[in-house]
């Protein structure tokens, strides 16, 4: 059994999630429902749960501030939130899980399954990335990204990424050391995560690191010659945006 605590300032939301877990996730034992963030810090320390469902938007202390008070983190965390662009981006950047309210049953089951099937616990670096992104939501000062690969989690420097290619619901990362990583995220999600950096979607299936472009050959859309020798086609509809980024001020 996975021992869990639910933290949400809305009692109804707590109870609704507990009911869904009881019905659809029998391997989860809910130890407590907590509606006060300050009380939650004390209770988590006492109960030592394996999993915490943590609401982000709460008065007095938000979910990220609760995590800071509980550091070092010794439990898995699944965030629950209404749509919050910066919060969700921070969570994705650190490869942690979240559920949008109202919670969808299938997404809940998938998130719990990811926790139960983990061979190793979340890395401390994931929480560090999360909190860095939370404190600097619009600044590209966080130079590492957590990537969920088929073999486990990898945390890599952003500037080691050459380009990313869509592969159905996965994304294939090509790195400077010629390593390729298959990531269980769509290219759209990766594009949103990296939008503050020097990356651009030049084709519906390709996102490139503009600092690794060595040459642009004109054409209907054109072709990018990358630092590893690869050639990347540019779609006609994205040519103008590319040229603006490659030649700012012109």
Residue pairs with C-beta under 8 A, 6 or more apart in sequence:
1 27
1 28
1 29
2 27
2 28
2 29
2 50
2 51
2 112
2 115
2 116
3 29
3 31
3 47
3 49
3 50
3 51
4 21
4 28
4 29
4 30
4 31
4 49
4 50
4 51
4 52
4 53
5 30
5 31
5 32
5 33
5 34
5 40
5 43
5 44
5 47
5 49
5 51
5 52
5 53
6 14
6 17
6 18
6 30
6 32
6 33
6 34
6 52
6 53
7 14
7 34
7 37
7 40
7 44
7 52
7 53
7 54
7 55
7 58
7 63
7 66
8 14
8 17
8 33
8 34
8 35
8 53
8 55
8 58
8 80
9 35
9 36
9 37
9 55
9 58
9 59
10 35
10 55
11 33
11 35
13 55
13 80
13 101
14 33
14 34
14 35
15 33
16 102
16 103
17 53
17 80
17 103
17 108
18 30
18 33
20 103
20 105
20 108
21 28
21 30
21 108
21 112
22 30
24 105
24 108
24 109
25 108
25 109
25 112
27 112
27 116
28 51
28 112
31 47
31 49
32 43
32 47
34 40
34 43
36 60
37 58
37 59
37 60
37 61
37 62
37 63
37 65
37 66
38 60
38 61
40 66
41 61
41 66
41 69
41 70
44 52
44 70
44 75
45 70
48 74
48 75
49 75
50 75
50 76
51 75
51 76
51 77
51 78
51 112
51 115
52 75
52 76
52 77
52 78
53 78
53 79
53 80
53 99
54 63
54 66
54 67
54 77
54 78
54 79
54 80
55 63
55 79
55 80
55 81
56 62
56 63
56 64
56 79
56 80
56 81
56 84
56 87
57 63
57 81
57 82
57 84
58 66
61 69
63 79
63 81
64 87
64 90
64 130
64 131
64 134
67 73
67 77
67 127
67 130
67 131
68 131
71 127
72 124
73 122
73 124
73 127
76 115
76 118
76 121
76 122
77 96
77 97
77 122
78 97
78 98
78 99
78 111
78 112
78 115
79 87
79 91
79 96
79 97
79 98
79 99
80 98
80 99
80 101
80 103
81 87
81 88
81 98
81 99
81 100
81 101
82 100
82 101
83 100
86 133
86 134
86 137
86 138
87 134
88 98
89 133
89 137
89 192
89 193
90 130
90 133
90 134
90 137
91 97
91 98
91 130
92 185
92 189
92 192
92 193
93 129
93 130
93 133
93 142
93 145
93 146
93 193
94 126
94 127
94 129
94 130
94 133
94 146
95 126
95 146
95 147
95 148
95 153
96 122
96 126
96 130
96 146
97 111
97 114
97 115
99 107
99 108
99 111
100 107
119 152
120 152
122 153
123 146
123 153
123 155
125 144
125 146
125 155
126 146
126 153
126 155
129 142
129 144
129 145
129 146
129 155
132 141
132 142
133 142
136 142
138 196
139 196
140 158
140 196
140 197
142 158
143 157
143 158
143 159
144 155
144 156
144 157
144 158
145 155
145 156
145 158
145 193
145 194
146 153
146 154
146 155
147 153
147 154
147 155
147 156
147 173
147 181
147 183
147 185
148 183
148 184
148 185
149 181
149 182
149 183
149 184
150 182
150 184
154 181
156 175
156 181
158 194
158 197
159 209
159 211
160 175
160 176
160 177
161 173
161 174
161 175
161 176
161 194
161 199
161 209
162 174
162 175
162 176
162 208
162 209
162 212
162 226
162 227
162 228
162 230
163 174
163 206
163 207
163 208
163 209
163 212
163 226
163 230
163 232
164 171
164 172
164 173
164 174
164 187
164 190
164 206
164 207
164 208
165 171
165 172
165 174
165 187
165 205
165 206
165 207
166 172
166 186
166 187
166 204
166 205
166 206
167 182
169 184
169 186
170 182
170 183
170 184
170 185
170 186
171 182
171 183
171 185
171 186
171 187
171 189
171 190
172 180
172 181
172 182
172 183
173 180
173 181
173 182
173 183
174 180
174 228
174 230
175 181
176 212
176 227
176 228
178 228
183 190
187 201
187 205
187 206
187 207
190 207
191 199
191 201
191 207
194 207
197 209
198 209
198 210
198 211
199 207
199 208
199 209
199 210
200 207
200 208
200 210
200 238
200 241
200 242
200 245
201 207
201 238
202 208
202 224
202 232
202 233
202 234
202 235
202 238
202 242
203 221
203 232
203 233
203 234
203 235
203 238
204 235
206 232
206 233
208 224
208 226
208 232
210 245
210 246
212 226
212 227
212 228
213 224
213 225
213 226
213 227
213 246
214 225
214 226
214 227
215 224
215 225
216 222
216 223
216 224
216 225
216 234
216 242
216 243
216 246
217 223
217 224
217 225
220 236
221 233
221 234
221 235
221 236
221 237
221 238
221 239
222 233
222 234
222 239
222 242
223 231
223 232
223 233
223 234
224 231
224 232
224 233
224 234
224 242
225 231
226 232
234 242
243 250
